[in-house]
Amino acid sequence: MDYVFHFGPILDRWPLLLWGLSRTLELSLVSMVFGLAIGILGAVAKSFGPRPVAALASAYVELIRNTPLLIQLYFIFFTLPFIGLRLSSDTAAIVALSIHLGAYATEIVRAGIESIPAGQIEAGKALGLSGRQIIRHIVIVPAIRAVYPALGGQFILQLLGSSIVSAIAAEELTAIANNLVMQTFRNFEIYIVVAVMYFVVVQAFIMLFRLGGRLLFRWKV
C-alpha cells in the first residue's frame, strides 16, 4: 500500500468541520425535542384517545416506520412545493427528522405507558383526578422513566441519521465533509476525521443521557 496520508488540507479547514458539527447538533437537538413531543402525543392518543384518534395515530406510526427516511425527506422537500408549501432545506430536514423520530418515540412511550400498573390509574380516579391530571402526573413521567434508555438509544440513532439530510443540501457535518472531499480529493482522511467526530459526539451524548437520567429520575421505585 503506497497511499500517503495527508491531513494538512483538513487541518486548514478545521473551523468549517466544527461549524458543520454544530449544525448537526442543532438539527438533531431540535428534531429530538419535536420528535419526543410528537411521540408523547401519539402514545397518549393510541392508549387513551377515542377509536378514530387512536386509529389515526396507528396509521401515522405504520406509515413512517415502514417507509425510508430518505423518501420522507424527499417528499417533504420536493413534493410539498407542488401544493404551495415550500420549505428551506434546513426546515425540511427538521420536519422530516421530527416526524420520523415521532413515530418511533410513539411506540417507545406507549410501551412505557403499558408498563404502568392499572391500579395506579384507578387510584388516581378514586382521588378525583381528571383524565388530564392522571395522564400528566401518574402515567407520563413514570412511563418515560421506564423507557428512558430506549429513548436515549433512539436519540443516538437520530443524531447519526441526521447525516442523510445532506441529500437535500442541508448544511451539516456530512454535507460539509462531502464538499471538502470535492475540494481536496482527500476522501480517506476527511471521512476518518468525520467518523471520529461522530464517535466522540455519540459518546458525549451517552454520558449526558446517563447523567440526565440520574438527575431527572432520582426517586426510588
PyMOL commands that set and color helices and strands:
alter all, ss='L'
color gray80, all
select helices_A, chain A and resi 8-12+14-48+51-65+69-83+89-114+118-126+131-146+148-168+173-184+187-216
alter helices_A, ss='H'
color red, helices_A
deselect
rebuild
show_as cartoon
